[in-house]
Amino acid sequence: MRMFVSSVLVMFTLVAVVPQAQAQSSHAAPLTALEAAVQDHVASATADREAVARLLARPEVEKIAGEAGIDLRRATQVAATLGGEQLADR
């Protein structure tokens, strides 16, 4: 009887521990996926900055900025430093 109880206890322990050991597999994204996401973000931000620069370089924008007394060179410099949500709100 003692052997039977010991066997059942060992079986129960194995059944309880094995699923937990399997559940500890890594759920983190691979490094290549993280690098690709960062590169996509950088490329998107660069494209957005270039779009703002193209917009500021348009003749009609230059005319309106001049009439409003806005230093377009300064605005272009500031636009080059924008990032994240500021660029998304352009």
C-alpha distance (Angstrom), angle and dihedral (degrees) to the residues before:
residue distance angle dihedral
M1 . . .
R2 3.77 . .
M3 3.83 89.5 .
F4 3.79 90.8 50.6
V5 3.82 93.0 51.8
S6 3.82 90.8 46.9
S7 3.81 90.9 50.3
V8 3.79 92.2 49.0
L9 3.81 90.5 48.0
V10 3.82 91.7 50.9
M11 3.81 91.5 47.4
F12 3.79 91.5 48.6
T13 3.81 90.9 49.5
L14 3.81 91.9 50.2
V15 3.79 92.3 47.9
A16 3.79 90.7 50.1
V17 3.82 96.6 45.6
V18 3.82 103.3 40.8
P19 3.84 97.3 64.2
Q20 3.82 90.2 49.3
A21 3.79 91.3 52.3
Q22 3.80 90.6 51.2
A23 3.80 91.6 46.9
Q24 3.80 90.7 60.5
S25 3.79 93.1 75.8
S26 3.78 114.7 130.6
H27 3.78 117.6 -91.4
A28 3.79 95.5 -178.3
A29 3.76 119.9 118.5
P30 3.79 115.5 -104.9
L31 3.79 116.6 -101.1
T32 3.80 91.9 -112.4
A33 3.80 91.0 57.2
L34 3.80 91.1 50.1
E35 3.81 91.7 48.3
A36 3.81 90.6 49.3
A37 3.81 91.1 50.6
V38 3.81 91.5 51.0
Q39 3.80 91.4 47.8
D40 3.82 90.5 49.9
H41 3.80 90.4 50.5
V42 3.81 92.6 48.9
A43 3.81 92.0 46.9
S44 3.80 91.0 49.1
A45 3.82 92.7 49.4
T46 3.81 90.9 47.6
A47 3.80 91.4 50.2
D48 3.81 90.4 49.2
R49 3.82 91.8 50.3
E50 3.80 90.4 49.5
A51 3.81 90.3 50.3
V52 3.80 90.9 52.8
A53 3.83 90.7 47.7
R54 3.82 90.5 50.9
L55 3.79 89.9 49.8
L56 3.80 92.6 50.1
A57 3.82 90.3 49.1
R58 3.82 93.8 57.2
P59 3.82 113.8 113.2
E60 3.80 94.1 -126.3
V61 3.82 91.0 52.9
E62 3.82 90.1 48.6
K63 3.81 89.3 51.3
I64 3.81 94.2 48.9
A65 3.81 91.7 44.6
G66 3.81 90.5 51.1
E67 3.80 92.0 49.5
A68 3.81 90.4 49.0
G69 3.80 93.0 47.1
I70 3.80 93.4 -116.6
D71 3.80 117.1 153.6
L72 3.79 99.8 -128.9
R73 3.81 93.2 -167.4
R74 3.78 89.4 57.8
A75 3.80 91.4 45.6
T76 3.81 89.6 51.9
Q77 3.82 90.8 50.1
V78 3.78 91.2 49.8
A79 3.80 91.9 47.3
A80 3.82 89.2 55.0
T81 3.81 89.5 61.2
L82 3.80 97.0 49.9
G83 3.76 119.0 112.3
G84 3.76 144.6 167.8
E85 3.78 115.7 -1.4
Q86 3.80 92.4 3.6
L87 3.80 89.8 63.9
A88 3.79 92.5 43.1
D89 3.82 89.0 56.2
R90 3.78 93.0 54.3
